[in-house]
Amino acid sequence: MDTGELLAKPDILPTLNLSELALDMVLMPLVAFIVGLALVLMMRKVRASIERRVGPPLLQPIYDIVKLYSKKTQISHGYMHDIAVMMLLGGYIAAEIFIPVPGMDGLASHADLLTLMYLLMVPMLGMALGVGQTANPNGSIGISRALSAMLAYDVPFVIVVAGAALVYGTTNLSEIVSLQQQQGWGLVQMPLLAIAGLLAMHAMMGKEPFEIYVAPAEIATGPMVEMSGKYMGALFVMQCFQLYTIGVLYTTLFLGGGTQWLTFLPKVFAVVLFSVSITNVFGRYRTEDAIRWLWKWPTIIALLGLAFVVA
């Protein structure tokens, strides 16, 4: 193909509309935060129901955020501590722009799943930098466990992403959603990878039985022990983004995404509800048991799913 043919060939990449992109960059994190608040409320309501309690009122997550941000922060551990909070929130806020949702595409058509994987590592690394600045022994133990857990669940997650990329023939999330709308859900096409991905993403949430880096009865909530006031408020907001991001990512990869919010949101809530159900049934593993379990069952299932895909 000569230069003339290259110039005459139409551009296969989607054009970048700056005004639409700017609007998406505002609306996508905002929607993520609002839906994340609802997911946090659901999580607390389910736990209360299992424990036969009334549970929090409808606006309790908002009350908590307002309360925490209105408190005066007594201690600051320097600039790195403040930068860590920015990384905690910034990693998830940036990730929202790369995940397509009904009516909003953001940068999903111009990036891929690999970019999103790197962004999802930023919050945990930011927490490690911030907690390391505090020099609190409980925080240091907690963050060492958190990084060990990240290394454990990333192994099956990477295998799942590789298998999904082989099945779909692309790592572009917008194209993955379109393919599932035409060919059926990824859950049906690659059930083993879907199961392994669900287990790995549950571990990403850091909930039981993988709550090894918080462990309130053992290391006094670990990384959060030096977080008070606005810092704790930022962690609460981060949890909202975290639940939303994991639920939407799994829905996009295996549940067909969505073209309408009425069909999209129930899938997201179902994914998070599955994790919440596990959280309220199982106790916390020890650190070595959690790592061993993640490197065993989800990894084996992911490898079997990858073998079926390649075969």
C-alpha positions as CSV (number, residue, x, y, z in Angstrom):
1,M,0.0,0.0,0.0
2,D,1.6,3.3,-1.1
3,T,1.3,6.7,0.5
4,G,-1.6,7.8,-1.7
5,E,-3.7,4.8,-0.6
6,L,-2.9,5.4,3.0
7,L,-4.0,9.0,2.7
8,A,-7.2,8.0,0.9
9,K,-8.1,5.3,3.4
10,P,-10.7,6.6,5.9
11,D,-9.6,6.9,9.5
12,I,-10.9,3.9,11.4
13,L,-10.3,5.6,14.8
14,P,-13.3,7.6,16.2
15,T,-13.0,11.3,16.1
16,L,-12.4,13.1,19.3
17,N,-15.2,15.6,20.1
18,L,-13.6,17.9,22.7
19,S,-16.9,19.4,23.9
20,E,-18.5,16.0,24.3
21,L,-15.4,14.6,26.0
22,A,-15.4,17.5,28.5
23,L,-19.0,16.9,29.4
24,D,-18.3,13.2,29.8
25,M,-15.3,13.9,32.0
26,V,-17.6,15.8,34.4
27,L,-20.7,13.6,34.2
28,M,-19.1,10.1,34.3
29,P,-17.3,10.6,37.7
30,L,-20.4,12.3,39.0
31,V,-22.7,9.4,38.0
32,A,-20.1,7.0,39.4
33,F,-20.2,8.8,42.8
34,I,-24.0,8.9,43.0
35,V,-24.4,5.3,42.0
36,G,-21.5,4.4,44.4
37,L,-23.4,6.0,47.3
38,A,-26.4,3.8,46.5
39,L,-24.1,0.7,46.4
40,V,-22.6,1.6,49.8
41,L,-26.1,2.0,51.2
42,M,-27.1,-1.4,49.7
43,M,-24.0,-3.0,51.2
44,R,-24.9,-1.6,54.7
45,K,-28.6,-2.5,54.4
46,V,-27.8,-6.1,53.4
47,R,-25.5,-6.5,56.4
48,A,-28.0,-5.0,58.7
49,S,-30.7,-7.3,57.3
50,I,-28.5,-10.4,57.9
51,E,-27.8,-9.2,61.4
52,R,-31.5,-8.4,62.0
53,R,-31.0,-4.7,62.4
54,V,-32.9,-1.8,60.9
55,G,-29.9,-0.4,59.1
56,P,-29.0,3.1,58.1
57,P,-31.5,5.6,56.6
58,L,-31.5,6.5,52.9
59,L,-29.2,9.5,53.1
60,Q,-26.8,8.1,55.7
61,P,-23.8,7.8,53.3
62,I,-24.2,11.5,52.4
63,Y,-24.4,12.3,56.2
64,D,-21.2,10.4,56.8
65,I,-19.3,12.2,54.1
66,V,-20.5,15.6,55.2
67,K,-19.7,14.8,58.8
68,L,-16.1,13.7,58.0
69,Y,-15.3,16.6,55.7
70,S,-16.7,19.0,58.3
71,K,-14.3,17.8,61.0
72,K,-11.0,19.5,61.6
73,T,-8.0,17.3,60.7
74,Q,-5.7,17.3,63.7
75,I,-2.6,15.7,62.2
76,S,-0.9,16.0,58.8
77,H,2.0,13.9,57.9
78,G,3.4,16.0,55.2
79,Y,2.9,16.5,51.5
80,M,3.2,12.9,50.6
81,H,0.3,12.1,52.9
82,D,-1.8,14.7,51.0
83,I,-0.7,13.5,47.6
84,A,-1.6,10.0,48.6
85,V,-5.3,11.0,49.1
86,M,-5.2,12.6,45.6
87,M,-3.9,9.4,44.1
88,L,-6.6,7.4,46.0
89,L,-9.4,9.4,44.4
90,G,-7.6,10.3,41.2
91,G,-7.0,6.7,40.2
92,Y,-10.7,5.8,40.3
93,I,-11.9,9.1,38.9
94,A,-9.6,8.7,35.9
95,A,-10.8,5.1,35.5
96,E,-14.4,6.1,35.2
97,I,-13.6,8.0,32.0
98,F,-12.3,4.8,30.4
99,I,-15.3,2.6,31.1
100,P,-18.2,3.1,28.7
101,V,-21.7,3.4,30.2
102,P,-25.1,4.1,28.5
103,G,-25.0,7.4,26.7
104,M,-21.4,8.3,27.7
105,D,-18.2,6.9,26.2
106,G,-15.5,9.2,27.5
107,L,-12.1,8.0,26.4
108,A,-13.2,4.3,26.2
109,S,-13.0,4.4,22.4
110,H,-9.5,5.9,22.4
111,A,-7.9,3.6,25.0
112,D,-8.2,0.0,26.1
113,L,-8.5,-2.4,29.0
114,L,-4.7,-2.4,29.6
115,T,-4.8,1.3,30.4
116,L,-7.6,0.7,32.8
117,M,-5.7,-2.1,34.6
118,Y,-2.8,0.3,35.3
119,L,-5.2,3.0,36.6
120,L,-6.7,0.5,39.0
121,M,-3.3,0.0,40.6
122,V,-2.9,3.7,41.3
123,P,-5.1,4.0,44.4
124,M,-3.4,1.1,46.3
125,L,0.0,2.5,45.4
126,G,-1.1,6.0,46.6
127,M,-2.3,4.5,49.9
128,A,1.1,2.8,50.3
129,L,2.9,6.1,49.9
130,G,0.7,7.9,52.3
131,V,0.7,5.3,55.0
132,G,4.4,4.9,54.7
133,Q,4.7,8.6,55.5
134,T,2.9,8.2,58.8
135,A,5.3,5.6,60.1
136,N,2.5,3.9,62.1
137,P,3.3,0.2,62.7
138,N,-0.3,-0.9,62.2
139,G,-0.6,1.1,59.0
140,S,2.7,-0.4,57.7
141,I,1.5,-3.9,58.4
142,G,-1.8,-3.2,56.7
143,I,-0.3,-1.7,53.6
144,S,2.2,-4.6,53.3
145,R,-0.7,-6.9,53.4
146,A,-2.6,-4.8,50.9
147,L,0.2,-4.9,48.4
148,S,0.6,-8.7,48.9
149,A,-3.2,-9.0,48.2
150,M,-2.9,-6.9,45.1
151,L,-0.1,-9.2,43.8
152,A,-2.3,-12.2,44.6
153,Y,-5.5,-11.1,42.9
154,D,-3.7,-9.5,39.9
155,V,-2.5,-12.9,38.7
156,P,-6.0,-14.4,38.0
157,F,-7.2,-11.0,36.8
158,V,-4.5,-10.6,34.2
159,I,-5.2,-14.2,32.9
160,V,-8.9,-13.3,32.7
161,V,-8.2,-10.1,30.8
162,A,-5.9,-12.0,28.4
163,G,-8.6,-14.6,27.8
164,A,-11.3,-12.0,27.2
165,A,-9.0,-10.2,24.8
166,L,-8.6,-13.4,22.8
167,V,-12.3,-14.1,22.7
168,Y,-13.3,-10.6,21.7
169,G,-10.3,-10.0,19.5
170,T,-9.8,-6.5,21.1
171,T,-9.1,-4.8,24.4
172,N,-11.3,-1.8,23.5
173,L,-14.2,-1.8,26.0
174,S,-16.6,0.0,23.6
175,E,-16.0,-2.7,21.0
176,I,-16.4,-5.4,23.6
177,V,-19.8,-4.1,24.6
178,S,-20.8,-3.9,20.9
179,L,-19.7,-7.5,20.3
180,Q,-21.7,-8.8,23.2
181,Q,-24.8,-6.9,22.1
182,Q,-24.4,-8.9,18.8
183,Q,-23.0,-12.2,19.9
184,G,-24.3,-12.7,23.4
185,W,-22.8,-12.1,26.9
186,G,-19.2,-13.0,27.7
187,L,-20.6,-15.0,30.7
188,V,-22.0,-17.5,28.2
189,Q,-19.1,-17.5,25.8
190,M,-16.4,-18.0,28.5
191,P,-18.0,-19.0,31.8
192,L,-14.8,-20.2,33.5
193,L,-13.1,-16.8,32.8
194,A,-16.3,-15.1,34.1
195,I,-16.2,-17.0,37.4
196,A,-12.5,-16.4,37.9
197,G,-13.0,-12.7,37.1
198,L,-15.8,-12.4,39.6
199,L,-13.6,-14.0,42.3
200,A,-10.6,-11.8,41.5
201,M,-12.7,-8.6,41.5
202,H,-14.3,-9.5,44.8
203,A,-10.8,-9.7,46.2
204,M,-10.1,-6.2,44.8
205,M,-12.8,-4.8,47.1
206,G,-10.8,-5.9,50.1
207,K,-13.9,-7.4,51.8
208,E,-14.2,-10.6,53.7
209,P,-12.7,-13.1,53.4
210,F,-9.9,-11.0,51.9
211,E,-10.1,-8.1,54.4
212,I,-6.5,-8.8,55.4
213,Y,-5.2,-5.2,55.3
214,V,-8.0,-3.6,57.4
215,A,-8.5,-6.3,60.1
216,P,-9.9,-4.0,62.7
217,A,-9.7,-6.6,65.5
218,E,-6.0,-7.3,64.7
219,I,-4.3,-4.1,63.4
220,A,-6.9,-1.4,64.2
221,T,-8.0,-0.9,60.6
222,G,-4.4,-0.8,59.3
223,P,-3.9,1.9,56.7
224,M,-6.9,3.9,58.0
225,V,-5.5,4.2,61.5
226,E,-3.9,7.6,60.7
227,M,-6.7,8.8,58.5
228,S,-9.1,11.2,60.3
229,G,-11.4,14.0,59.3
230,K,-11.1,14.9,55.6
231,Y,-8.7,12.0,55.0
232,M,-11.2,9.5,56.2
233,G,-13.9,11.3,54.2
234,A,-11.7,10.8,51.1
235,L,-11.4,7.1,51.9
236,F,-15.2,6.9,52.1
237,V,-15.6,8.6,48.7
238,M,-13.0,6.2,47.3
239,Q,-15.1,3.3,48.5
240,C,-18.1,4.6,46.5
241,F,-15.9,4.8,43.3
242,Q,-14.4,1.4,44.0
243,L,-17.7,-0.4,44.3
244,Y,-19.0,1.3,41.2
245,T,-15.8,0.7,39.1
246,I,-15.6,-3.0,39.9
247,G,-19.3,-3.6,39.3
248,V,-19.3,-1.7,36.0
249,L,-16.1,-3.3,34.8
250,Y,-17.4,-6.8,35.3
251,T,-20.7,-5.9,33.7
252,T,-18.8,-4.5,30.7
253,L,-16.6,-7.5,30.3
254,F,-19.1,-10.4,30.9
255,L,-22.7,-9.1,31.2
256,G,-23.0,-7.3,27.9
257,G,-22.6,-3.8,29.2
258,G,-25.7,-1.8,28.5
259,T,-27.4,0.6,26.2
260,Q,-29.9,1.9,28.8
261,W,-29.5,2.7,32.4
262,L,-32.6,0.7,33.3
263,T,-31.0,-2.5,32.1
264,F,-27.4,-1.6,33.0
265,L,-27.7,-0.6,36.7
266,P,-29.4,-3.9,37.8
267,K,-26.4,-5.8,36.5
268,V,-24.0,-3.6,38.4
269,F,-26.0,-3.9,41.6
270,A,-26.2,-7.7,41.1
271,V,-22.4,-8.0,40.8
272,V,-21.8,-5.9,44.0
273,L,-24.6,-7.8,45.8
274,F,-22.8,-11.1,45.1
275,S,-19.7,-9.7,46.7
276,V,-21.7,-8.3,49.6
277,S,-23.3,-11.7,50.2
278,I,-19.9,-13.4,50.4
279,T,-18.7,-10.7,52.7
280,N,-21.4,-11.4,55.2
281,V,-21.1,-15.2,55.2
282,F,-17.3,-15.8,55.4
283,G,-14.8,-14.7,58.1
284,R,-11.5,-13.1,57.3
285,Y,-8.6,-15.3,56.0
286,R,-5.1,-15.0,57.3
287,T,-2.8,-13.3,55.0
288,E,-1.0,-16.4,53.8
289,D,-4.3,-18.3,53.4
290,A,-5.8,-15.5,51.3
291,I,-2.8,-15.3,49.0
292,R,-2.7,-19.1,48.7
293,W,-6.4,-19.3,47.9
294,L,-6.2,-16.6,45.2
295,W,-3.2,-18.2,43.6
296,K,-5.0,-21.6,43.7
297,W,-8.7,-21.5,42.8
298,P,-9.3,-18.4,40.8
299,T,-5.9,-18.9,39.0
300,I,-6.7,-22.5,38.2
301,I,-10.2,-21.6,37.0
302,A,-8.8,-18.7,34.9
303,L,-6.1,-21.0,33.4
304,L,-8.7,-23.6,32.5
305,G,-10.9,-20.9,30.9
306,L,-7.9,-19.6,29.0
307,A,-7.1,-23.2,27.7
308,F,-10.7,-23.6,26.5
309,V,-10.4,-20.2,24.7
310,V,-7.1,-21.0,23.0
311,A,-8.2,-24.6,22.1
